[in-house]
Amino acid sequence: MSTPRNPVVVIPARMASTRLPNKPLADICGEPMIVQVWRRATEAGIGPVLVACAEQEIADAVTAAGGIAVLTDPDLPSGSDRVHQALQTFDPEGKFDAVVNVQGDLPTIDAADIRAVFDPLADPNVDIATLAAEIKRDEERTNPNVVKAVAAFGTGRVARALYFTRATAPYGDGPLYHHIGLYTYRRAALDRFVSLPPAELEQREKLEQLRALENGMVIAVALVDGVPLGVDTQEDLERAREVLGA
């Protein structure tokens, strides 16, 4: 394997959200949130950007802004499955050899961070790449909602993922790393990943990426400088409006 030469970006989106109903269509500075995310992904300049939509309303918003929308089965169990189905629909011949999965609730994400999650695939041994940032706030070290990436970076910016956990890990003095749920998959790795059954540690930790590690797939983690704002609540939405309206 070599560095993918024809990548595509896919943003999975669905309306179901218990804390912020109709989240993808929430207005941020005159545009739906999903359109703001699509713009950030386009600015990354990696390749074409698709939005994998569970509902027609999201597709309509994306196409009205000039983007590409692909409808997917609303009953798919995860964003990874949605990305895979959209890619199969859009590119059944397999011309795109890698896919960058950007979450649909990151309207303020830096385009440089999206590019950073693609770069580790320059290593032919890497199947999947993701991001992490050093935890700076003490309360996050013990917060189970802050997923930790366990990796030995040394003085570098990319390392192999050894584990992901909601626990405080690793033990002892030293930095802890906040996992950021953006992923790049080699096309064959994504095909394999979605074909695998849920794994034991995945179900225990409720972390999908552990399925890949349990099945011997190699995940690389790239360090970035901060955690992007994820919009899950009305307060998050107001903050995103402030950031993009500044």
Contacts in CASP RR format, 6 or more apart in sequence:
PFRMAT RR
TARGET T0000
AUTHOR 0000-0000-0000
METHOD contacts of the structure
MODEL  1
MSTPRNPVVVIPARMASTRLPNKPLADICGEPMIVQVWRRATEAGIGPVL
VACAEQEIADAVTAAGGIAVLTDPDLPSGSDRVHQALQTFDPEGKFDAVV
NVQGDLPTIDAADIRAVFDPLADPNVDIATLAAEIKRDEERTNPNVVKAV
AAFGTGRVARALYFTRATAPYGDGPLYHHIGLYTYRRAALDRFVSLPPAE
LEQREKLEQLRALENGMVIAVALVDGVPLGVDTQEDLERAREVLGA
1 124 0 8 1.000
1 125 0 8 1.000
1 186 0 8 1.000
2 124 0 8 1.000
3 121 0 8 1.000
3 122 0 8 1.000
4 97 0 8 1.000
4 98 0 8 1.000
4 118 0 8 1.000
4 121 0 8 1.000
4 186 0 8 1.000
4 187 0 8 1.000
5 97 0 8 1.000
6 95 0 8 1.000
6 96 0 8 1.000
6 97 0 8 1.000
6 98 0 8 1.000
7 46 0 8 1.000
7 47 0 8 1.000
7 96 0 8 1.000
7 97 0 8 1.000
7 98 0 8 1.000
7 99 0 8 1.000
7 100 0 8 1.000
7 118 0 8 1.000
7 184 0 8 1.000
8 46 0 8 1.000
8 47 0 8 1.000
8 48 0 8 1.000
8 49 0 8 1.000
8 50 0 8 1.000
8 87 0 8 1.000
8 90 0 8 1.000
8 91 0 8 1.000
8 96 0 8 1.000
8 98 0 8 1.000
8 99 0 8 1.000
8 100 0 8 1.000
9 41 0 8 1.000
9 44 0 8 1.000
9 46 0 8 1.000
9 47 0 8 1.000
9 48 0 8 1.000
9 49 0 8 1.000
9 50 0 8 1.000
9 99 0 8 1.000
9 100 0 8 1.000
9 102 0 8 1.000
9 114 0 8 1.000
10 49 0 8 1.000
10 50 0 8 1.000
10 51 0 8 1.000
10 52 0 8 1.000
10 83 0 8 1.000
10 86 0 8 1.000
10 87 0 8 1.000
10 99 0 8 1.000
10 100 0 8 1.000
10 101 0 8 1.000
10 102 0 8 1.000
11 34 0 8 1.000
11 37 0 8 1.000
11 38 0 8 1.000
11 41 0 8 1.000
11 49 0 8 1.000
11 50 0 8 1.000
11 51 0 8 1.000
11 52 0 8 1.000
11 101 0 8 1.000
11 102 0 8 1.000
11 103 0 8 1.000
11 104 0 8 1.000
12 51 0 8 1.000
12 52 0 8 1.000
12 72 0 8 1.000
12 79 0 8 1.000
12 80 0 8 1.000
12 82 0 8 1.000
12 83 0 8 1.000
12 86 0 8 1.000
12 101 0 8 1.000
12 103 0 8 1.000
12 104 0 8 1.000
13 24 0 8 1.000
13 34 0 8 1.000
13 51 0 8 1.000
13 52 0 8 1.000
13 53 0 8 1.000
13 54 0 8 1.000
13 58 0 8 1.000
13 104 0 8 1.000
14 24 0 8 1.000
14 53 0 8 1.000
14 54 0 8 1.000
14 55 0 8 1.000
14 58 0 8 1.000
14 74 0 8 1.000
14 82 0 8 1.000
15 21 0 8 1.000
15 22 0 8 1.000
15 23 0 8 1.000
15 24 0 8 1.000
15 25 0 8 1.000
15 54 0 8 1.000
15 55 0 8 1.000
15 57 0 8 1.000
15 58 0 8 1.000
16 54 0 8 1.000
17 23 0 8 1.000
17 232 0 8 1.000
19 232 0 8 1.000
19 233 0 8 1.000
20 26 0 8 1.000
20 231 0 8 1.000
20 232 0 8 1.000
20 233 0 8 1.000
20 234 0 8 1.000
20 236 0 8 1.000
20 237 0 8 1.000
23 33 0 8 1.000
23 105 0 8 1.000
23 231 0 8 1.000
24 32 0 8 1.000
24 33 0 8 1.000
24 34 0 8 1.000
24 58 0 8 1.000
24 61 0 8 1.000
24 104 0 8 1.000
24 105 0 8 1.000
25 32 0 8 1.000
25 33 0 8 1.000
25 34 0 8 1.000
25 57 0 8 1.000
25 58 0 8 1.000
25 61 0 8 1.000
26 32 0 8 1.000
26 33 0 8 1.000
26 231 0 8 1.000
26 237 0 8 1.000
27 33 0 8 1.000
28 36 0 8 1.000
28 107 0 8 1.000
28 237 0 8 1.000
28 240 0 8 1.000
28 241 0 8 1.000
28 244 0 8 1.000
29 36 0 8 1.000
29 241 0 8 1.000
29 244 0 8 1.000
29 245 0 8 1.000
31 39 0 8 1.000
31 65 0 8 1.000
32 61 0 8 1.000
32 65 0 8 1.000
33 104 0 8 1.000
33 105 0 8 1.000
33 107 0 8 1.000
33 231 0 8 1.000
33 237 0 8 1.000
33 240 0 8 1.000
34 51 0 8 1.000
34 58 0 8 1.000
34 61 0 8 1.000
34 62 0 8 1.000
34 104 0 8 1.000
35 61 0 8 1.000
35 62 0 8 1.000
35 65 0 8 1.000
36 107 0 8 1.000
36 108 0 8 1.000
36 240 0 8 1.000
36 244 0 8 1.000
37 102 0 8 1.000
37 103 0 8 1.000
37 104 0 8 1.000
37 105 0 8 1.000
37 106 0 8 1.000
37 107 0 8 1.000
37 109 0 8 1.000
38 49 0 8 1.000
38 51 0 8 1.000
38 62 0 8 1.000
38 65 0 8 1.000
38 67 0 8 1.000
40 102 0 8 1.000
40 106 0 8 1.000
40 107 0 8 1.000
40 108 0 8 1.000
40 109 0 8 1.000
40 110 0 8 1.000
40 111 0 8 1.000
40 114 0 8 1.000
41 49 0 8 1.000
41 100 0 8 1.000
41 102 0 8 1.000
41 111 0 8 1.000
41 114 0 8 1.000
42 49 0 8 1.000
43 111 0 8 1.000
44 100 0 8 1.000
44 111 0 8 1.000
44 112 0 8 1.000
44 114 0 8 1.000
44 115 0 8 1.000
45 111 0 8 1.000
45 115 0 8 1.000
46 100 0 8 1.000
46 114 0 8 1.000
46 115 0 8 1.000
46 118 0 8 1.000
48 68 0 8 1.000
49 67 0 8 1.000
49 68 0 8 1.000
50 68 0 8 1.000
50 69 0 8 1.000
50 70 0 8 1.000
50 86 0 8 1.000
50 87 0 8 1.000
50 90 0 8 1.000
51 58 0 8 1.000
51 59 0 8 1.000
51 62 0 8 1.000
51 67 0 8 1.000
51 68 0 8 1.000
51 69 0 8 1.000
51 70 0 8 1.000
52 70 0 8 1.000
52 72 0 8 1.000
52 79 0 8 1.000
52 82 0 8 1.000
52 83 0 8 1.000
52 85 0 8 1.000
52 86 0 8 1.000
53 59 0 8 1.000
53 62 0 8 1.000
53 69 0 8 1.000
53 70 0 8 1.000
53 71 0 8 1.000
53 72 0 8 1.000
54 71 0 8 1.000
54 72 0 8 1.000
54 73 0 8 1.000
54 74 0 8 1.000
54 76 0 8 1.000
54 82 0 8 1.000
55 74 0 8 1.000
56 71 0 8 1.000
58 69 0 8 1.000
59 69 0 8 1.000
59 70 0 8 1.000
59 71 0 8 1.000
60 69 0 8 1.000
62 68 0 8 1.000
62 69 0 8 1.000
63 69 0 8 1.000
68 90 0 8 1.000
70 86 0 8 1.000
70 89 0 8 1.000
70 90 0 8 1.000
72 82 0 8 1.000
72 85 0 8 1.000
72 86 0 8 1.000
72 89 0 8 1.000
73 85 0 8 1.000
76 82 0 8 1.000
76 85 0 8 1.000
78 208 0 8 1.000
79 101 0 8 1.000
80 101 0 8 1.000
80 183 0 8 1.000
80 190 0 8 1.000
80 193 0 8 1.000
80 194 0 8 1.000
80 208 0 8 1.000
81 194 0 8 1.000
83 99 0 8 1.000
83 101 0 8 1.000
83 190 0 8 1.000
84 190 0 8 1.000
84 191 0 8 1.000
84 194 0 8 1.000
87 96 0 8 1.000
87 99 0 8 1.000
87 187 0 8 1.000
87 190 0 8 1.000
94 187 0 8 1.000
96 187 0 8 1.000
97 186 0 8 1.000
97 187 0 8 1.000
98 118 0 8 1.000
98 121 0 8 1.000
98 184 0 8 1.000
98 185 0 8 1.000
98 186 0 8 1.000
98 187 0 8 1.000
99 184 0 8 1.000
99 185 0 8 1.000
99 187 0 8 1.000
99 190 0 8 1.000
100 114 0 8 1.000
100 117 0 8 1.000
100 118 0 8 1.000
100 182 0 8 1.000
100 183 0 8 1.000
100 184 0 8 1.000
101 182 0 8 1.000
101 183 0 8 1.000
101 184 0 8 1.000
101 185 0 8 1.000
102 109 0 8 1.000
102 114 0 8 1.000
102 182 0 8 1.000
103 181 0 8 1.000
103 182 0 8 1.000
103 230 0 8 1.000
105 230 0 8 1.000
105 231 0 8 1.000
105 232 0 8 1.000
106 182 0 8 1.000
106 228 0 8 1.000
106 229 0 8 1.000
106 230 0 8 1.000
106 231 0 8 1.000
107 229 0 8 1.000
107 231 0 8 1.000
107 240 0 8 1.000
107 244 0 8 1.000
108 228 0 8 1.000
108 229 0 8 1.000
108 240 0 8 1.000
108 243 0 8 1.000
108 244 0 8 1.000
109 182 0 8 1.000
109 228 0 8 1.000
109 229 0 8 1.000
110 224 0 8 1.000
110 228 0 8 1.000
112 224 0 8 1.000
113 131 0 8 1.000
113 180 0 8 1.000
113 182 0 8 1.000
113 224 0 8 1.000
113 228 0 8 1.000
114 182 0 8 1.000
116 131 0 8 1.000
116 222 0 8 1.000
116 224 0 8 1.000
117 129 0 8 1.000
117 130 0 8 1.000
117 131 0 8 1.000
117 182 0 8 1.000
117 183 0 8 1.000
117 184 0 8 1.000
117 222 0 8 1.000
118 129 0 8 1.000
118 184 0 8 1.000
119 129 0 8 1.000
119 158 0 8 1.000
119 222 0 8 1.000
120 126 0 8 1.000
120 129 0 8 1.000
120 158 0 8 1.000
120 184 0 8 1.000
120 220 0 8 1.000
120 221 0 8 1.000
120 222 0 8 1.000
121 129 0 8 1.000
121 184 0 8 1.000
121 186 0 8 1.000
121 220 0 8 1.000
123 158 0 8 1.000
123 220 0 8 1.000
125 218 0 8 1.000
126 186 0 8 1.000
126 218 0 8 1.000
126 219 0 8 1.000
126 220 0 8 1.000
127 185 0 8 1.000
127 186 0 8 1.000
127 189 0 8 1.000
127 212 0 8 1.000
127 217 0 8 1.000
127 218 0 8 1.000
127 219 0 8 1.000
128 183 0 8 1.000
128 184 0 8 1.000
128 185 0 8 1.000
128 186 0 8 1.000
128 189 0 8 1.000
128 193 0 8 1.000
128 209 0 8 1.000
128 212 0 8 1.000
128 217 0 8 1.000
128 218 0 8 1.000
128 219 0 8 1.000
128 220 0 8 1.000
129 183 0 8 1.000
129 184 0 8 1.000
129 219 0 8 1.000
129 220 0 8 1.000
129 221 0 8 1.000
129 222 0 8 1.000
130 149 0 8 1.000
130 161 0 8 1.000
130 179 0 8 1.000
130 180 0 8 1.000
130 181 0 8 1.000
130 182 0 8 1.000
130 183 0 8 1.000
130 184 0 8 1.000
130 209 0 8 1.000
130 219 0 8 1.000
130 220 0 8 1.000
130 221 0 8 1.000
130 222 0 8 1.000
131 179 0 8 1.000
131 180 0 8 1.000
131 181 0 8 1.000
131 182 0 8 1.000
131 221 0 8 1.000
131 222 0 8 1.000
131 223 0 8 1.000
131 224 0 8 1.000
132 149 0 8 1.000
132 151 0 8 1.000
132 177 0 8 1.000
132 178 0 8 1.000
132 179 0 8 1.000
132 180 0 8 1.000
132 221 0 8 1.000
132 222 0 8 1.000
132 223 0 8 1.000
132 224 0 8 1.000
133 177 0 8 1.000
133 178 0 8 1.000
133 180 0 8 1.000
133 223 0 8 1.000
133 224 0 8 1.000
133 225 0 8 1.000
133 226 0 8 1.000
133 227 0 8 1.000
134 175 0 8 1.000
134 176 0 8 1.000
134 177 0 8 1.000
134 178 0 8 1.000
134 223 0 8 1.000
135 141 0 8 1.000
135 146 0 8 1.000
135 148 0 8 1.000
135 175 0 8 1.000
135 176 0 8 1.000
135 177 0 8 1.000
135 178 0 8 1.000
140 146 0 8 1.000
140 178 0 8 1.000
141 168 0 8 1.000
141 176 0 8 1.000
142 168 0 8 1.000
144 166 0 8 1.000
144 167 0 8 1.000
145 166 0 8 1.000
146 166 0 8 1.000
146 178 0 8 1.000
147 164 0 8 1.000
147 165 0 8 1.000
147 166 0 8 1.000
147 178 0 8 1.000
147 179 0 8 1.000
147 207 0 8 1.000
148 164 0 8 1.000
148 165 0 8 1.000
148 166 0 8 1.000
148 167 0 8 1.000
148 168 0 8 1.000
148 169 0 8 1.000
148 176 0 8 1.000
148 177 0 8 1.000
148 178 0 8 1.000
148 179 0 8 1.000
149 161 0 8 1.000
149 164 0 8 1.000
149 177 0 8 1.000
149 178 0 8 1.000
149 179 0 8 1.000
149 221 0 8 1.000
150 161 0 8 1.000
150 162 0 8 1.000
150 163 0 8 1.000
150 164 0 8 1.000
150 165 0 8 1.000
150 169 0 8 1.000
150 170 0 8 1.000
150 177 0 8 1.000
151 159 0 8 1.000
151 160 0 8 1.000
151 161 0 8 1.000
151 162 0 8 1.000
151 177 0 8 1.000
151 221 0 8 1.000
152 159 0 8 1.000
152 160 0 8 1.000
152 162 0 8 1.000
153 159 0 8 1.000
153 177 0 8 1.000
153 221 0 8 1.000
153 223 0 8 1.000
156 223 0 8 1.000
157 222 0 8 1.000
157 223 0 8 1.000
158 220 0 8 1.000
158 221 0 8 1.000
158 222 0 8 1.000
158 223 0 8 1.000
159 220 0 8 1.000
159 221 0 8 1.000
160 218 0 8 1.000
160 219 0 8 1.000
160 220 0 8 1.000
160 221 0 8 1.000
161 209 0 8 1.000
161 213 0 8 1.000
161 219 0 8 1.000
161 220 0 8 1.000
161 221 0 8 1.000
163 169 0 8 1.000
163 210 0 8 1.000
163 213 0 8 1.000
164 179 0 8 1.000
164 205 0 8 1.000
164 207 0 8 1.000
164 209 0 8 1.000
164 210 0 8 1.000
164 213 0 8 1.000
165 205 0 8 1.000
165 207 0 8 1.000
166 205 0 8 1.000
166 206 0 8 1.000
166 207 0 8 1.000
168 176 0 8 1.000
169 176 0 8 1.000
170 176 0 8 1.000
177 221 0 8 1.000
177 223 0 8 1.000
178 227 0 8 1.000
179 221 0 8 1.000
180 224 0 8 1.000
180 227 0 8 1.000
180 228 0 8 1.000
183 209 0 8 1.000
185 193 0 8 1.000
189 212 0 8 1.000
189 217 0 8 1.000
192 215 0 8 1.000
192 217 0 8 1.000
193 211 0 8 1.000
193 212 0 8 1.000
193 217 0 8 1.000
196 211 0 8 1.000
196 215 0 8 1.000
198 211 0 8 1.000
199 210 0 8 1.000
199 211 0 8 1.000
199 214 0 8 1.000
199 215 0 8 1.000
200 214 0 8 1.000
201 207 0 8 1.000
201 210 0 8 1.000
201 213 0 8 1.000
201 214 0 8 1.000
202 208 0 8 1.000
202 209 0 8 1.000
202 210 0 8 1.000
202 211 0 8 1.000
202 214 0 8 1.000
209 219 0 8 1.000
212 219 0 8 1.000
213 219 0 8 1.000
229 236 0 8 1.000
229 239 0 8 1.000
229 240 0 8 1.000
229 243 0 8 1.000
230 236 0 8 1.000
230 240 0 8 1.000
231 237 0 8 1.000
231 240 0 8 1.000
END
